[in-house]
Amino acid sequence: MNIEQIRDYCISKKAVTEEFPFDEKTLVFKVMGKMFALTGLERIPHEINLKCDPEKAIELREAYDGLIYGGYHMNKKHWNTVVIEQLPRDLIIEMIDHSYELVVSKLPKKLRETL
């Protein structure tokens, strides 16, 4: 996957917005105002930070050493950095979905019901 495909997939999800809250190079995807993915548009190789269950995060890092690692500038317990151009598309989609669902699951019930 490339960065455009990542963007298209993320914004196709319900209630997702995109913005640049940190600088003009860091694209952030939020669901109902809560961040679930971010990517540095100028980073090479292209990477995306995704929220992840802590146990699953460790499993992914071990299985894809060097391609998935503790979130760059993030809480490494809950975030992974993923090198998107070197991993299978299905795996990246699965990780984006997991991140989105984790964030949605933590939203107040009233907000979840609007989705």
Buried (B, 14 or more C-beta within 10 A) or exposed (E): BEBEEBBEBBEEBEBBEEEEEEEEEBBBBBBBEBBBBBBBEEBEEBBBBBBBBEEEBBEBBEEBEEBBBBBBEBEBEBBBBBBBEEBEEEBBBEBBBBBBBBBBEEBEEEBEEEE
